[in-house]
Amino acid sequence: MTTESERSTTQTQPVEVRNNSEESRFDILVGGVPAGFSMYTHHDEGPSRQRIFYHTVIDEQFDGRGLASVLTRTALRTSVQEGYRLVAVCPYVARWLTTHRDVDDAVDRVRPAHLAAVRRAAQEQDGANT
């Protein structure tokens, strides 16, 4: 699902961020061309639903356009709007959160259970790609 607020332009090409829930990731497209993604998995902790971001990639040909920031901001805001708390295992997302405070009240610290969930998700992803 993409909303107008999730669209921007870079070098006159439209930028779109989509939640690709079938692949458990947010995709970013530039002019309709895939430019990168941010992988996530889910973890339930008591009454809290958490979305754990663990890997973010922007293709080399799209470097230097601020796309990782656009992708991260949209993915985090969308996740909060969907009722998730956020866990940043991905180094880029964790670093981004130190300078962007708009979702601070929805961020949980990384704990061993989160790392175990990421390992399971990565193994599932590897199995799906073989």
C-alpha positions in Angstrom: 0.0 0.0 0.0 1.4 3.4 -1.0 0.1 6.8 0.0 0.8 10.2 -1.5 2.9 11.1 1.6 5.2 8.1 0.8 6.0 9.4 -2.7 8.7 11.9 -3.5 11.0 12.6 -6.4 14.7 12.2 -6.9 16.4 13.6 -10.0 12.9 14.1 -11.6 11.9 10.4 -11.2 9.1 9.4 -8.8 10.1 7.5 -5.7 7.7 5.0 -4.2 7.9 2.9 -1.0 5.7 -0.2 -0.8 5.2 -2.7 2.0 5.8 -6.0 0.3 4.4 -8.1 3.1 4.7 -11.4 1.1 8.4 -10.9 1.2 8.5 -9.3 4.7 10.2 -6.2 3.4 9.6 -2.6 2.3 10.6 -2.0 -1.3 11.7 1.4 -2.7 11.3 2.0 -6.4 12.6 4.9 -8.5 10.7 5.5 -11.7 9.1 2.1 -11.2 12.5 0.4 -11.0 13.4 -1.5 -7.8 16.1 0.5 -6.0 16.4 -1.3 -2.6 14.6 -2.8 0.3 14.4 -3.1 4.1 13.8 -6.6 5.5 11.7 -7.2 8.6 10.3 -10.0 10.7 7.7 -10.0 13.4 7.9 -10.9 17.1 5.0 -10.8 19.6 6.0 -9.9 23.1 3.0 -10.1 25.5 0.5 -7.7 24.2 3.0 -5.9 21.9 3.4 -6.7 18.2 6.9 -5.8 17.2 8.4 -5.4 13.7 12.1 -6.1 13.7 14.1 -4.4 10.9 17.3 -6.4 10.2 18.7 -5.6 6.8 18.5 -2.5 4.5 20.0 -2.3 1.0 20.1 0.4 -1.6 21.4 -0.7 -5.0 24.7 0.8 -5.9 23.4 2.6 -9.0 21.0 4.6 -6.7 23.6 5.6 -4.0 23.8 9.2 -2.9 20.1 10.2 -3.4 19.0 9.8 0.2 16.8 6.8 -0.7 17.8 4.8 2.4 16.5 7.6 4.6 13.2 7.9 2.6 12.8 4.1 2.8 13.5 3.9 6.5 11.3 6.9 7.4 8.3 5.4 5.4 8.8 1.9 6.7 9.0 2.9 10.3 6.1 5.3 10.1 3.9 2.8 8.3 4.8 0.1 10.8 3.8 2.4 13.7 0.5 3.3 11.9 -0.2 -0.5 11.6 0.2 -0.9 15.4 3.7 -2.3 15.5 6.5 -1.4 18.0 9.9 -1.1 16.3 13.1 -3.0 16.9 16.2 -1.9 14.9 18.7 -4.7 14.4 19.8 -3.3 11.1 22.8 -1.0 11.7 21.5 1.6 9.3 18.0 1.8 10.9 19.6 1.9 14.4 21.8 4.8 13.3 18.9 6.6 11.5 16.9 6.5 14.7 19.6 8.4 16.6 19.0 11.5 14.5 15.3 11.2 13.6 13.1 11.3 16.7 9.6 11.1 15.2 9.0 7.4 16.2 11.0 7.4 19.5 8.0 6.4 21.6 7.5 3.2 19.5 11.1 1.9 19.6 12.1 -1.1 21.8 15.6 -2.2 22.7 17.2 -5.2 20.9 17.1 -8.3 23.1 18.2 -11.9 22.5 14.6 -12.9 21.5 14.8 -10.4 18.7 18.1 -11.7 17.4 16.7 -15.3 17.5 13.7 -14.1 15.5 16.0 -12.5 12.9 18.1 -15.7 12.6 14.9 -17.7 12.0 13.7 -15.2 9.4 17.1 -15.3 7.6 17.1 -19.1 7.5 13.6 -19.1 6.1 14.7 -16.5 3.5 17.7 -18.6 2.6 15.6 -21.7 2.2 13.1 -19.8 0.0 16.0 -18.7 -2.3 17.4 -22.2 -2.8 
